[in-house]
Amino acid sequence: MSAHITAGLFVLAFAIVSPVTAAAQFPPGSGAGKPQTDAELRGEAFFVKTCILCHGPTTGQARVLKLGITDLIGFAKRPGVTEDYLRQRILEGVPGRMPGYKYTYTPAELDNLIAYLKIR
């Protein structure tokens, strides 16, 4: 098989698998919304930059750390999970499971992150 045909088949396979992979990350009915506001868009970018290592479905870090919550889809929509609860968990962390970020994130970064988590 020539290199051109092999490369073409690889690109075709990637094009077919990519939508399936994206759909697996946000399955229908999962409650994951698409960012609409500036705060949600900035929050999504910040989440990808700072949180995805442990809270992303495509990394093995969550399994290594034995995290019960990985991608956080729908987490902010659970009963009892308020904006104040999210803020406290992010700032103070969860002992033995997640570090706190009260000295790391600015108030604006935290607000954007929470805006994104509320639609995720």
LINGIGI-V298057 format. One record per backbone hydrogen bond with DSSP energy under -0.5 kcal/mol. NH is the residue of the N-H (numbers start at 1). CO is the residue of the C=O. E is the energy in kcal/mol with one decimal. If there is no record, write none. Layout:
nh: [NH & NH]
co: [CO & CO]
e: [E & E]
This chain:
nh: [6 & 7 & 8 & 9 & 10 & 11 & 12 & 13 & 14 & 15 & 16 & 17 & 18 & 19 & 20 & 21 & 22 & 23 & 24 & 25 & 26 & 27 & 30 & 33 & 33 & 41 & 42 & 43 & 44 & 45 & 46 & 47 & 48 & 49 & 50 & 51 & 52 & 54 & 55 & 56 & 59 & 64 & 65 & 66 & 67 & 70 & 75 & 76 & 76 & 77 & 78 & 81 & 82 & 86 & 87 & 88 & 89 & 90 & 91 & 92 & 93 & 93 & 94 & 97 & 98 & 101 & 102 & 104 & 105 & 110 & 111 & 112 & 113 & 114 & 115 & 116 & 117 & 118 & 119 & 119 & 120]
co: [2 & 3 & 4 & 5 & 6 & 7 & 8 & 9 & 10 & 11 & 12 & 13 & 14 & 15 & 16 & 17 & 18 & 19 & 20 & 21 & 22 & 24 & 27 & 31 & 119 & 37 & 38 & 39 & 40 & 41 & 42 & 43 & 44 & 45 & 46 & 47 & 47 & 51 & 51 & 52 & 56 & 60 & 61 & 63 & 62 & 68 & 72 & 72 & 117 & 74 & 75 & 78 & 80 & 82 & 83 & 84 & 85 & 86 & 87 & 88 & 88 & 89 & 98 & 94 & 94 & 90 & 91 & 101 & 101 & 106 & 107 & 108 & 109 & 110 & 111 & 112 & 113 & 114 & 115 & 116 & 116]
e: [-2.3 & -2.5 & -2.3 & -2.5 & -2.1 & -2.4 & -2.3 & -2.6 & -2.4 & -2.3 & -1.8 & -2.3 & -2.5 & -0.7 & -0.6 & -2.4 & -2.4 & -2.3 & -1.8 & -1.4 & -1.4 & -0.5 & -2.0 & -0.6 & -3.5 & -2.4 & -2.8 & -2.6 & -2.4 & -2.1 & -2.3 & -2.7 & -2.5 & -1.9 & -2.7 & -2.6 & -1.6 & -0.9 & -2.6 & -1.0 & -1.2 & -2.2 & -2.5 & -0.6 & -2.7 & -0.5 & -1.7 & -0.5 & -0.5 & -1.1 & -1.5 & -1.8 & -1.1 & -2.4 & -2.6 & -2.6 & -2.6 & -2.5 & -2.6 & -3.2 & -0.5 & -1.8 & -2.2 & -2.9 & -2.8 & -1.9 & -1.5 & -1.4 & -2.3 & -2.5 & -2.5 & -2.4 & -2.5 & -2.5 & -2.3 & -2.1 & -2.7 & -2.0 & -0.6 & -1.2 & -1.1]
